[in-house]
Amino acid sequence: MKKRFFISWSGEKSKSIAILYREWLQDNFKVDTWLSIEDIEYGKVWHQKILEALENISFGLFFITKENWDAPWINFEAGAISKGHIGNNVCIINIDINDIP
């Protein structure tokens, strides 16, 4: 089964980088990705669509910034991906954090 990457973001800086990273992954590696800003149709119940996406994803990319390092949804999504399965992976991409307060 082909792995699908869940791309997590919170805030404008993280969102902008996540969109660019998704394009790079798809263009250069033909990776199947899921990104809320691109994959949830306007008017849909966003949290339900995120939960549905997380059910079948085993790899998550998390773009962490000073503004979102403690965002509840990022923590929730990381936990949902790990789900206690050894084969699932969470990758943190640190954007601008030197020290977390």
C-alpha positions as CSV (number, residue, x, y, z in Angstrom):
1,M,0.0,0.0,0.0
2,K,1.3,3.4,-0.9
3,K,2.0,5.7,2.1
4,R,0.0,8.9,2.3
5,F,1.5,11.8,4.1
6,F,-0.6,14.0,6.4
7,I,0.7,17.5,6.5
8,S,-0.1,19.4,9.7
9,W,0.1,23.2,10.1
10,S,-1.4,25.9,12.3
11,G,-1.0,29.7,11.6
12,E,-0.1,31.6,8.5
13,K,3.7,30.9,8.5
14,S,3.2,27.2,9.0
15,K,0.4,27.1,6.4
16,S,2.5,28.8,3.7
17,I,5.4,26.5,4.3
18,A,3.2,23.4,4.3
19,I,1.6,24.4,1.0
20,L,5.1,24.8,-0.6
21,Y,6.4,21.5,0.9
22,R,3.3,19.6,-0.4
23,E,3.9,20.9,-3.9
24,W,7.6,20.0,-3.6
25,L,6.8,16.4,-2.4
26,Q,4.3,15.9,-5.2
27,D,6.4,17.3,-8.0
28,N,9.7,15.7,-7.0
29,F,8.7,12.4,-5.4
30,K,5.1,11.8,-6.5
31,V,4.1,11.4,-2.9
32,D,0.4,11.2,-2.0
33,T,-0.3,14.0,0.5
34,W,-3.2,15.3,2.5
35,L,-3.3,18.9,3.5
36,S,-6.5,20.4,5.0
37,I,-6.3,23.8,3.2
38,E,-6.2,21.9,-0.1
39,D,-8.2,18.7,0.6
40,I,-11.2,20.0,2.5
41,E,-13.9,21.5,0.3
42,Y,-15.2,24.9,1.4
43,G,-18.3,24.5,3.5
44,K,-17.5,21.0,4.8
45,V,-17.2,20.3,8.5
46,W,-13.4,20.6,8.8
47,H,-12.8,18.7,12.0
48,Q,-14.8,15.7,10.7
49,K,-12.7,15.7,7.4
50,I,-9.5,15.8,9.5
51,L,-10.6,12.9,11.6
52,E,-11.5,10.9,8.5
53,A,-8.1,11.6,6.9
54,L,-6.2,10.6,10.1
55,E,-7.9,7.2,10.2
56,N,-5.8,5.8,7.3
57,I,-2.6,7.8,7.5
58,S,0.6,6.4,9.0
59,F,3.0,9.2,8.3
60,G,2.7,12.9,9.4
61,L,4.7,16.0,8.7
62,F,4.3,18.7,11.3
63,F,5.5,22.2,10.6
64,I,6.2,23.8,14.0
65,T,6.7,27.5,14.6
66,K,7.0,29.7,17.7
67,E,3.3,30.5,17.2
68,N,2.0,26.9,17.0
69,W,4.3,24.7,19.1
70,D,1.6,24.2,21.7
71,A,-1.5,24.3,19.5
72,P,-4.0,21.7,20.6
73,W,-4.9,20.4,17.1
74,I,-1.2,19.8,16.2
75,N,-0.9,17.7,19.4
76,F,-4.1,15.9,18.7
77,E,-3.1,15.1,15.1
78,A,0.3,13.8,16.1
79,G,-1.3,11.5,18.7
80,A,-3.9,10.3,16.2
81,I,-1.2,9.3,13.7
82,S,0.9,7.5,16.2
83,K,-2.1,5.5,17.6
84,G,0.3,3.2,19.3
85,H,1.3,1.5,16.0
86,I,5.0,0.8,15.6
87,G,4.9,1.4,11.8
88,N,3.4,4.9,12.1
89,N,5.7,7.9,12.0
90,V,5.6,11.6,13.0
91,C,8.2,14.0,11.6
92,I,8.6,17.4,13.1
93,I,9.9,20.2,10.9
94,N,11.2,23.0,13.1
95,I,10.7,26.3,11.4
96,D,11.8,29.0,13.8
97,I,12.2,27.6,17.3
98,N,15.5,27.8,19.1
99,D,14.2,27.4,22.6
100,I,10.7,26.6,23.6
101,P,9.6,28.7,26.6
